[in-house]
Amino acid sequence: MCAVCGCGGDDKPRDLHFGQGAAGAHLPGLSQARMVKIERDILGHNDALAAENRKRFAEQGVLVLNLVSSPGSGKTTLLCRTAADLQLRYPVAVVEGDQQTSFDADRIRATGVPAVQVNTGKGCHLDALMIGRAVEQLGLADESVLFVENVGNLVCPAGFDLGEAAKVVILSVTEGEDKPLKYPDMFAAAELMILNKIDLLPYLSFDVERSVGFARQVNPGIDLLNVSATTGQGLDGWYDWIEQRRRQVVAARPRPAGAEGR
């Protein structure tokens, strides 16, 4: 072994790991300790705002689901169909997150469901302040369902609480089945993984069992659903999952004194 650098004395390329250390990341000129402090300050402020959002949602009995995925997973198509179908059962609203344009919010509005577009500019995720402002614009109905479509990104949205009841991560079969291991924080934070575009499985080499195994390796308790937003396959299971969560939120809604006997 080379006594100077410990490289092993050969010329084989070595993997580089910049995600090690207390901060789990790397920024030139910043120590791990400084990065940890900055992250705690940012997330601490966001968490306080998220708690305010969560209190408001609980008081109204509103179920809030944070939909996260990489770009191109079919998240907006799934959300459009979901919103159109579920608005026949109870009030539904949507917050759409993108860096620019209102294309996705326009698609939601075309279904008859109210939507507010939040453009983040160079920002790569939504935060609790953005959601609070958007909710003020929407004027949520009591005991409704609010879907938040986060910016297409499997990294940053994992760390930001919006006040939601659950994160739902969407993975399409046109992506790699190893995504849960490549982006473990997101799959660890999610309560449900939706495997979308399953109508394309006959034309792809995607290994469903391998993907599920990777997801459960990261998050043993994660729920799993296979759907096709295009054909409608599996959507009943998705709607049942939402209804079950909604009932829990509505049942936990604080009631005014004496309201139980009315």
SERO-4910 file (N, C-alpha, C, O; in steps of 0.05 Angstrom, whole numbers):
BEGIN
 pado doro    nc1    nc2    nc3   cac1   cac2   cac3    cc1    cc2    cc3    oc1    oc2    oc3
  Met    A     17    -24      0      0      0      0     18     25      0     38     25     14
  Cys    A     10     45    -15     25     70    -16     26     83     11      5     87     23
  Ala    A     49     90     22     51    101     48     44    131     49     41    142     71
  Val    A     41    143     26     35    172     25      6    178     28     -3    193     45
  Cys    A    -11    165     10    -40    172     11    -57    148     17    -81    151     21
  Gly    A    -46    124     19    -63    101     25    -81     92      3   -102     80      8
  Cys    A    -74     99    -22    -92     93    -44    -91     64    -53   -107     55    -69
  Gly    A    -72     49    -42    -70     21    -49    -49     15    -70    -44     -8    -77
  Gly    A    -37     36    -81    -15     33    -99    -23     25   -127     -6     19   -143
  Asp    A    -49     25   -133    -57     20   -161    -71     44   -172    -75     64   -158
  Asp    A    -78     43   -198    -90     66   -211   -120     63   -217   -131     75   -234
  Lys    A   -133     45   -201   -161     41   -205   -177     64   -194   -170     75   -172
  Pro    A   -198     73   -208   -213     96   -198   -229     88   -172   -238     65   -170
  Arg    A   -231    106   -154   -244    101   -128   -271    117   -127   -273    139   -137
  Asp    A   -291    105   -115   -316    119   -110   -311    142    -90   -295    140    -72
  Leu    A   -326    163    -94   -325    187    -76   -351    190    -61   -372    187    -73
  His    A   -349    195    -35   -373    197    -18   -373    224     -4   -357    228     15
  Phe    A   -389    242    -13   -391    268     -1   -415    271     17   -421    292     27
  Gly    A   -430    249     22   -453    249     39   -448    238     67   -466    232     81
  Gln    A   -422    236     74   -415    225    100   -411    248    120   -407    271    112
  Gly    A   -412    241    145   -409    261    166   -435    268    179   -456    258    171
  Ala    A   -435    285    199   -458    291    215   -480    305    199   -504    300    204
  Ala    A   -472    321    179   -492    335    163   -503    318    140   -524    324    129
  Gly    A   -489    297    133   -498    280    111   -496    294     84   -509    285     65
  Ala    A   -480    315     82   -478    330     57   -451    344     56   -435    342     75
  His    A   -446    359     35   -420    373     32   -425    400     19   -440    402     -1
  Leu    A   -414    421     30   -413    447     17   -385    459     20   -375    460     43
  Pro    A   -373    467     -1   -346    478      1   -345    502     20   -361    520     18
  Gly    A   -326    501     38   -322    524     57   -338    522     82   -334    539    100
  Leu    A   -355    502     85   -371    499    109   -364    473    123   -362    452    111
  Ser    A   -360    474    149   -354    450    164   -380    435    169   -402    446    166
  Gln    A   -377    409    176   -401    393    182   -417    405    205   -442    406    204
  Ala    A   -403    415    226   -417    427    249   -433    452    241   -456    455    250
  Arg    A   -421    468    224   -435    492    215   -460    485    198   -481    497    200
  Met    A   -457    465    181   -479    457    164   -502    446    181   -525    451    175
  Val    A   -495    431    202   -515    420    220   -531    442    233   -555    441    236
  Lys    A   -517    463    243   -530    485    256   -548    500    237   -571    507    244
  Ile    A   -539    505    213   -556    519    193   -581    503    187   -603    514    186
  Glu    A   -578    477    183   -600    459    177   -620    459    200   -645    461    196
  Arg    A   -610    458    225   -628    458    248   -644    484    250   -667    484    257
  Asp    A   -630    506    245   -644    532    246   -666    534    225   -688    542    231
  Ile    A   -660    525    201   -680    526    179   -703    508    184   -727    515    183
  Leu    A   -697    483    191   -718    463    196   -734    470    221   -758    464    222
  Gly    A   -721    481    241   -735    488    265   -756    509    260   -779    507    270
  His    A   -750    529    244   -769    550    237   -792    538    220   -815    544    224
  Asn    A   -784    521    201   -805    508    184   -823    491    201   -847    490    196
  Asp    A   -812    476    220   -828    457    236   -848    473    253   -870    463    258
  Ala    A   -841    497    262   -860    513    278   -883    521    261   -906    520    270
  Leu    A   -878    529    236   -900    536    217   -916    512    210   -941    514    207
  Ala    A   -903    489    206   -917    464    200   -936    457    222   -958    447    217
  Ala    A   -928    461    247   -945    455    270   -970    472    270   -992    463    277
  Glu    A   -967    498    262   -990    515    259  -1009    505    237  -1033    505    241
  Asn    A   -998    497    215  -1014    486    193  -1029    461    203  -1053    458    199
  Arg    A  -1014    444    216  -1026    418    226  -1049    424    245  -1069    410    245
  Lys    A  -1046    443    263  -1067    450    282  -1092    460    267  -1114    452    274
  Arg    A  -1088    476    247  -1110    486    231  -1124    464    217  -1149    462    217
  Phe    A  -1109    446    204  -1121    423    190  -1136    405    209  -1158    395    203
  Ala    A  -1125    400    233  -1139    383    253  -1165    396    262  -1185    382    264
  Glu    A  -1165    422    266  -1190    436    275  -1212    434    254  -1235    433    261
  Gln    A  -1204    434    228  -1224    432    207  -1229    403    198  -1247    399    182
  Gly    A  -1214    384    209  -1218    357    200  -1209    352    171  -1222    336    157
  Val    A  -1188    366    162  -1179    364    135  -1156    344    133  -1136    347    148
  Leu    A  -1158    325    115  -1136    307    109  -1118    319     89  -1126    327     67
  Val    A  -1092    321     96  -1072    333     77  -1052    312     70  -1039    300     87
  Leu    A  -1049    307     44  -1030    287     34  -1009    301     16  -1016    316     -2
  Asn    A   -984    297     22   -961    309      8   -951    289    -12   -938    269     -5
  Leu    A   -956    294    -38   -948    276    -60   -920    284    -70   -916    306    -78
  Val    A   -902    265    -68   -874    270    -76   -865    249    -96   -873    226    -95
  Ser    A   -847    258   -114   -836    239   -134   -814    254   -149   -810    278   -146
  Ser    A   -801    239   -166   -783    251   -186   -800    261   -209   -823    253   -212
  Pro    A   -789    279   -226   -804    288   -250   -810    264   -268   -794    246   -272
  Gly    A   -834    265   -280   -841    245   -300   -853    219   -289   -857    200   -304
  Ser    A   -860    219   -263   -871    194   -251   -901    191   -257   -912    170   -252
  Gly    A   -913    211   -269   -942    210   -273   -958    221   -250   -982    216   -247
  Lys    A   -945    236   -232   -957    247   -208   -981    265   -214  -1002    262   -202
  Thr    A   -978    283   -234  -1000    301   -240  -1023    287   -253  -1046    293   -248
  Thr    A  -1017    268   -271  -1038    253   -284  -1054    237   -263  -1079    236   -264
  Leu    A  -1040    224   -244  -1054    210   -222  -1070    229   -206  -1093    222   -198
  Leu    A  -1060    252   -200  -1074    271   -183  -1099    282   -197  -1119    286   -185
  Cys    A  -1096    288   -223  -1120    297   -238  -1142    277   -237  -1165    285   -232
  Arg    A  -1136    252   -242  -1157    232   -241  -1168    228   -213  -1192    225   -210
  Thr    A  -1151    228   -194  -1159    225   -166  -1178    248   -158  -1199    244   -146
  Ala    A  -1170    273   -164  -1186    296   -156  -1213    295   -170  -1233    301   -158
  Ala    A  -1213    289   -196  -1238    288   -211  -1257    267   -199  -1281    272   -197
  Asp    A  -1247    244   -191  -1264    223   -181  -1273    228   -152  -1297    224   -146
  Leu    A  -1255    238   -135  -1262    241   -107  -1279    266   -101  -1292    267    -80
  Gln    A  -1279    286   -119  -1295    309   -114  -1325    302   -114  -1342    318   -105
  Leu    A  -1332    279   -124  -1360    270   -124  -1368    259    -96  -1391    255    -91
  Arg    A  -1348    254    -79  -1353    243    -53  -1351    263    -30  -1366    263    -11
  Tyr    A  -1332    282    -33  -1327    302    -12  -1310    324    -24  -1299    321    -46
  Pro    A  -1309    347    -10  -1293    370    -22  -1263    363    -24  -1252    350     -7
  Val    A  -1252    371    -46  -1224    366    -52  -1211    392    -62  -1224    408    -76
  Ala    A  -1186    396    -54  -1171    420    -63  -1142    411    -67  -1133    390    -57
  Val    A  -1127    427    -83  -1100    420    -90  -1081    444    -88  -1089    466    -96
  Val    A  -1057    440    -77  -1036    459    -79  -1015    447    -98  -1005    425    -93
  Glu    A  -1008    461   -119   -989    452   -139   -962    466   -136   -961    490   -135
  Gly    A   -941    451   -133   -914    462   -131   -897    456   -155   -894    433   -163
  Asp    A   -886    478   -166   -867    476   -189   -848    500   -187   -854    519   -173
  Gln    A   -826    498   -201   -808    521   -201   -820    544   -218   -817    567   -210
  Gln    A   -833    537   -240   -845    557   -257   -870    546   -270   -874    521   -270
  Thr    A   -886    563   -282   -910    558   -297   -934    550   -279   -930    542   -256
  Ser    A   -958    551   -291   -982    543   -277   -995    519   -292  -1019    514   -289
  Phe    A   -979    505   -308   -990    484   -325  -1005    463   -308  -1028    455   -315
  Asp    A   -993    454   -287  -1005    433   -271  -1030    442   -257  -1050    427   -255
  Ala    A  -1029    466   -245  -1053    477   -232  -1076    480   -252  -1099    476   -245
  Asp    A  -1069    488   -276  -1090    491   -297  -1103    464   -304  -1127    463   -308
  Arg    A  -1087    443   -304  -1098    416   -309  -1117    408   -287  -1138    396   -292
  Ile    A  -1109    414   -262  -1127    408   -239  -1153    424   -241  -1174    413   -238
  Arg    A  -1151    450   -246  -1175    467   -248  -1194    457   -269  -1218    461   -267
  Ala    A  -1183    446   -291  -1200    436   -313  -1218    413   -303  -1238    408   -316
  Thr    A  -1211    400   -281  -1228    378   -271  -1251    390   -253  -1269    375   -245
  Gly    A  -1250    416   -248  -1270    428   -230  -1261    430   -201  -1276    440   -184
  Val    A  -1237    421   -195  -1226    422   -168  -1210    448   -165  -1193    454   -182
  Pro    A  -1214    463   -143  -1198    487   -138  -1168    481   -134  -1162    461   -120
  Ala    A  -1151    497   -145  -1122    493   -142  -1108    519   -141  -1116    539   -154
  Val    A  -1087    520   -125  -1069    543   -123  -1041    534   -132  -1030    515   -122
  Gln    A  -1030    549   -151  -1003    543   -160   -983    558   -142   -986    582   -137
  Val    A   -962    544   -133   -940    556   -118   -915    552   -134   -906    530   -138
  Asn    A   -904    574   -144   -879    573   -159   -856    580   -141   -856    601   -127
  Thr    A   -836    562   -140   -814    565   -120   -790    579   -132   -770    583   -118
  Gly    A   -790    586   -158   -766    598   -170   -744    578   -171   -747    556   -183
  Lys    A   -722    584   -159   -699    565   -158   -702    545   -135   -685    527   -133
  Gly    A   -723    548   -119   -727    530    -97   -734    502   -107   -748    499   -127
  Cys    A   -725    482    -92   -729    454   -101   -750    439    -85   -752    415    -87
  His    A   -765    453    -68   -786    440    -52   -805    461    -41   -799    485    -41
  Leu    A   -828    452    -33   -847    469    -18   -840    469     11   -828    450     21
  Asp    A   -848    490     25   -844    491     54   -870    498     68   -890    504     55
  Ala    A   -870    498     94   -894    502    109   -906    530    106   -931    533    105
  Leu    A   -889    550    103   -899    577     98   -915    579     72   -936    591     71
  Met    A   -904    567     51   -918    566     25   -945    554     27   -965    564     15
  Ile    A   -947    531     42   -973    517     45   -992    535     60  -1016    536     53
  Gly    A   -983    548     81  -1001    565     97  -1012    587     80  -1036    593     82
  Arg    A   -996    599     63  -1006    621     45  -1025    610     24  -1045    623     18
  Ala    A  -1019    587     14  -1036    575     -7  -1063    568      5  -1084    572     -8
  Val    A  -1064    557     29  -1089    550     42  -1106    574     47  -1131    572     45
  Glu    A  -1094    597     53  -1110    621     56  -1124    628     30  -1146    639     30
  Gln    A  -1111    623      7  -1123    629    -19  -1146    609    -25  -1166    616    -37
  Leu    A  -1143    584    -16  -1162    563    -23  -1188    565     -7  -1209    559    -17
  Gly    A  -1186    573     19  -1209    573     36  -1221    545     38  -1243    539     29
  Leu    A  -1206    527     51  -1213    499     53  -1240    494     66  -1246    506     87
  Ala    A  -1255    476     55  -1280    467     68  -1273    447     90  -1254    433     89
  Asp    A  -1290    447    111  -1286    428    133  -1288    400    123  -1304    394    105
  Glu    A  -1272    382    134  -1272    353    128  -1267    347     99  -1278    329     88
  Ser    A  -1251    364     87  -1243    360     59  -1217    345     57  -1205    339     77
  Val    A  -1208    341     33  -1181    329     28  -1165    349     12  -1173    358     -9
  Leu    A  -1141    355     22  -1123    373      8  -1099    357     -2  -1084    344     14
  Phe    A  -1094    357    -28  -1071    344    -40  -1050    365    -45  -1056    386    -57
  Val    A  -1025    360    -37  -1003    378    -43   -985    363    -62   -973    342    -55
  Glu    A   -982    373    -86   -963    362   -105   -937    377   -103   -935    400   -112
  Asn    A   -918    364    -91   -892    377    -86   -876    380   -112   -882    367   -132
  Val    A   -855    396   -111   -837    399   -134   -825    371   -140   -818    356   -121
  Gly    A   -822    365   -166   -810    339   -173   -782    336   -164   -763    348   -176
  Asn    A   -777    321   -143   -751    320   -130   -752    299   -108   -770    301    -91
  Leu    A   -735    280   -108   -735    259    -88   -715    264    -65   -709    246    -50
  Val    A   -705    289    -64   -685    295    -43   -696    315    -23   -704    307     -1
  Cys    A   -697    340    -30   -704    361    -11   -731    359      2   -733    364     26
  Pro    A   -753    352    -12   -779    351      1   -780    331     24   -798    333     41
  Ala    A   -762    312     25   -763    292     47   -759    305     74   -770    295     94
  Gly    A   -744    327     76   -737    338    101   -755    360    111   -752    370    133
  Phe    A   -775    368     95   -792    391    101   -820    382    108   -835    373     90
  Asp    A   -828    386    133   -855    381    142   -873    404    133   -866    427    137
  Leu    A   -895    397    121   -914    418    112   -938    420    130   -956    437    127
  Gly    A   -940    401    150   -964    399    166   -982    378    156  -1006    376    164
  Glu    A   -972    361    138   -989    340    125   -993    317    144   -979    313    163
  Ala    A  -1014    301    137  -1019    276    152   -999    254    143   -991    238    159
  Ala    A   -992    255    117   -974    234    107   -961    243     81   -972    258     66
  Lys    A   -937    233     77   -924    235     51   -930    210     35   -929    188     45
  Val    A   -936    214      9   -941    192     -9   -921    194    -32   -921    214    -47
  Val    A   -903    175    -34   -883    175    -55   -892    159    -79   -902    137    -76
  Ile    A   -889    171   -102   -898    158   -127   -873    150   -144   -857    167   -150
  Leu    A   -872    125   -150   -850    114   -167   -863    101   -191   -881     85   -188
  Ser    A   -853    108   -215   -864     96   -239   -847     73   -249   -823     72   -243
  Val    A   -859     55   -263   -844     32   -273   -825     39   -296   -809     23   -305
  Thr    A   -826     64   -305   -807     74   -325   -782     84   -312   -763     93   -326
  Glu    A   -781     84   -286   -757     91   -271   -743     66   -262   -752     44   -267
  Gly    A   -720     69   -249   -706     46   -239   -718     35   -213   -727     51   -196
  Glu    A   -718      9   -210   -730     -3   -186   -712      2   -161   -720     -3   -139
  Asp    A   -687     12   -166   -669     18   -144   -672     45   -132   -657     53   -114
  Lys    A   -693     61   -140   -697     88   -130   -699     89    -99   -688    107    -87
  Pro    A   -712     69    -86   -714     71    -57   -687     70    -43   -683     82    -22
  Leu    A   -667     56    -55   -641     56    -43   -624     80    -51   -607     89    -35
  Lys    A   -629     91    -74   -615    115    -83   -624    140    -68   -608    158    -63
  Tyr    A   -650    141    -61   -661    164    -47   -675    154    -21   -700    157    -19
  Pro    A   -660    143     -3   -672    130     21   -688    149     39   -708    140     51
  Asp    A   -679    174     41   -693    192     60   -723    196     52   -740    197     69
  Met    A   -728    198     26   -755    202     17   -772    177     22   -795    180     32
  Phe    A   -762    154     16   -778    130     20   -781    123     50   -801    110     58
  Ala    A   -762    131     66   -764    127     95   -785    146    107   -798    139    126
  Ala    A   -788    170     95   -807    190    105   -836    184     97   -855    194    109
  Ala    A   -839    169     75   -866    164     64   -881    142     78   -869    123     88
  Glu    A   -908    145     80   -924    124     92   -935    105     70   -942     82     75
  Leu    A   -935    115     45   -946     99     23   -928    103     -2   -921    125     -8
  Met    A   -922     81    -15   -909     82    -41   -929     72    -62   -939     50    -61
  Ile    A   -934     89    -82   -951     82   -104   -933     76   -128   -917     92   -137
  Leu    A   -935     51   -138   -921     44   -163   -940     49   -186   -960     35   -190
  Asn    A   -933     69   -202   -951     79   -223   -942     69   -251   -920     60   -254
  Lys    A   -960     71   -269   -956     64   -297   -953     33   -301   -938     24   -318
  Ile    A   -967     18   -284   -963    -11   -286   -974    -23   -312   -968    -46   -318
  Asp    A   -990     -7   -326   -999    -17   -353   -976    -20   -372   -979    -33   -393
  Leu    A   -953     -8   -366   -930    -10   -384   -911    -33   -377   -891    -37   -391
  Leu    A   -917    -47   -356   -899    -69   -347   -893    -89   -369   -870    -99   -370
  Pro    A   -912    -97   -386   -906   -117   -407   -884   -108   -426   -873   -124   -441
  Tyr    A   -879    -82   -427   -860    -71   -447   -833    -63   -434   -816    -52   -448
  Leu    A   -830    -68   -408   -807    -59   -394   -793    -82   -379   -805   -103   -377
  Ser    A   -770    -77   -369   -755    -98   -354   -756    -92   -324   -740   -102   -309
  Phe    A   -775    -75   -316   -777    -66   -288   -784    -90   -270   -803   -105   -277
  Asp    A   -770    -94   -248   -774   -117   -230   -790   -106   -206   -779    -94   -188
  Val    A   -816   -112   -205   -833   -102   -184   -825   -113   -157   -822    -97   -138
  Glu    A   -820   -138   -155   -812   -150   -129   -786   -138   -118   -783   -134    -94
  Arg    A   -768   -134   -136   -742   -122   -128   -747    -93   -117   -735    -85    -97
  Ser    A   -763    -78   -131   -769    -51   -122   -783    -51    -95   -776    -35    -77
  Val    A   -802    -68    -91   -816    -70    -66   -797    -78    -44   -798    -68    -21
  Gly    A   -779    -97    -50   -759   -106    -30   -741    -83    -21   -735    -80      2
  Phe    A   -733    -67    -41   -716    -44    -34   -731    -23    -17   -720    -12      2
  Ala    A   -756    -19    -24   -772      0     -8   -776     -9     21   -774      7     39
  Arg    A   -780    -35     24   -784    -45     52   -757    -48     66   -757    -48     91
  Gln    A   -736    -49     51   -710    -49     64   -705    -22     77   -693    -20     99
  Val    A   -714     -1     64   -711     26     75   -732     33     95   -727     45    116
  Asn    A   -757     23     90   -780     30    107   -797      5    110   -815      1     94
  Pro    A   -792    -12    130   -807    -37    132   -837    -33    135   -853    -51    128
  Gly    A   -846    -10    145   -875     -6    150   -889      8    127   -913     14    130
  Ile    A   -876     13    105   -889     28     84   -911     13     70   -908    -11     65
  Asp    A   -934     26     65   -956     14     50   -949     15     20   -934     33     11
  Leu    A   -959     -4      5   -952     -6    -24   -977    -10    -40   -994    -27    -34
  Leu    A   -979      5    -62  -1002      2    -81   -991      3   -109   -974     19   -116
  Asn    A  -1002    -14   -127   -996    -14   -155  -1019     -2   -171  -1042    -12   -168
  Val    A  -1014     19   -186  -1036     32   -201  -1028     39   -229  -1004     40   -236
  Ser    A  -1048     45   -245  -1044     58   -271  -1064     81   -272  -1088     77   -273
  Ala    A  -1053    105   -272  -1070    129   -274  -1083    131   -301  -1104    144   -304
  Thr    A  -1072    117   -321  -1083    118   -348  -1107     99   -351  -1128    107   -362
  Thr    A  -1104     74   -343  -1125     55   -346  -1144     53   -322  -1167     43   -324
  Gly    A  -1135     64   -299  -1152     62   -275  -1147     38   -258  -1158     35   -237
  Gln    A  -1129     20   -267  -1123     -4   -252  -1112      3   -224  -1093     19   -223
  Gly    A  -1123     -8   -203  -1112     -4   -176  -1122     22   -163  -1115     26   -139
  Leu    A  -1137     38   -176  -1145     64   -164  -1165     60   -141  -1165     76   -123
  Asp    A  -1181     39   -142  -1200     34   -120  -1184     30    -94  -1193     40    -73
  Gly    A  -1162     16    -95  -1146     13    -71  -1134     39    -61  -1133     44    -37
  Trp    A  -1126     56    -79  -1116     83    -73  -1138    100    -60  -1133    113    -40
  Tyr    A  -1161     99    -71  -1184    114    -60  -1192    103    -32  -1199    119    -15
  Asp    A  -1191     77    -29  -1197     65     -3  -1177     74     18  -1184     80     41
  Trp    A  -1151     75     10  -1131     84     29  -1136    113     38  -1133    119     61
  Ile    A  -1143    130     18  -1149    158     25  -1173    159     43  -1173    174     63
  Glu    A  -1194    144     37  -1219    145     53  -1213    136     82  -1224    148    101
  Gln    A  -1197    116     85  -1191    106    112  -1176    128    128  -1183    132    151
  Arg    A  -1157    141    115  -1142    162    129  -1161    186    135  -1159    199    156
  Arg    A  -1179    192    116  -1197    215    120  -1215    209    144  -1220    227    160
  Arg    A  -1226    185    146  -1243    179    169  -1229    182    195  -1241    192    214
  Gln    A  -1203    175    196  -1188    178    221  -1185    208    228  -1188    215    251
  Val    A  -1180    224    208  -1176    253    213  -1203    266    221  -1203    282    240
  Val    A  -1224    258    208  -1250    270    215  -1259    261    243  -1269    277    259
  Ala    A  -1254    236    250  -1261    225    276  -1245    239    298  -1256    242    320
  Ala    A  -1221    247    292  -1204    261    312  -1209    291    314  -1197    304    331
  Arg    A  -1226    301    297  -1231    330    296  -1243    339    323  -1263    328    332
  Pro    A  -1231    360    335  -1243    370    360  -1271    381    356  -1277    395    336
  Arg    A  -1289    374    374  -1317    382    372  -1323    402    395  -1313    400    417
  Pro    A  -1340    422    389  -1348    441    410  -1362    426    433  -1375    406    428
  Ala    A  -1360    437    457  -1372    424    480  -1402    422    476  -1416    441    468
  Gly    A  -1413    398    480  -1442    393    477  -1450    385    449  -1473    378    444
  Ala    A  -1431    386    429  -1437    380    402  -1443    350    398  -1457    342    379
  Glu    A  -1432    333    416  -1436    304    413  -1465    296    414  -1473    276    401
  Gly    A  -1481    310    429  -1509    302    433  -1528    314    413  -1552    309    415
  Arg    A  -1517    329    394  -1535    342    375  -1542    323    352  -1557    331    334
***
